[in-house]
Amino acid sequence: MNKSTINNALKERLASGGIGISGVWPNVGATVARPFFEVEITTVDRTSPLRGNKLKELGIFSVVVVVEGDTGEDAANGYATAVANLFAPGVSVTSAGVKVSVVSPPTIQGGFKDGPDWRVPVIIRYRATKE
């Protein structure tokens, strides 16, 4: 089970979800017009197989919705809700023999001003296991 397989499964789900905005992916230079989303994927724990158990990884898929500042919260919150709905608890995607499952309801955090932008983070907790 490799990290690229896990990351690509999560990114593909988001990219094909039809939320209506462009994305900025990790370590890919891009200039996109607002609104857009930014993605970060962090491994929290990786457990080696013991006594026949499967290798598993726990992590956080963070999607930050970015809209133009000083235009209200509604648009950003709407996009954030659309992202959260794509990753409801129990949703799973499989890629190259790796099953990536959402383990809890996504958290839509409070929005905040960042220069000319308004940002709303969506935190998605996942578990990946080798099938």
Buried (B, 14 or more C-beta within 10 A) or exposed (E): BEEEBBBBBBBEBBBEEEBEBEBBBEEEEEEEEBBBBBBEBEEEEEEEEEEEEEBBBBBBBBBBBBBBBEEEEEBBBBBBBBBBEBBEEEBBBEBEEBBBBBEEEBBBBEBEEEEEBBBBBBBBBBBBBBE
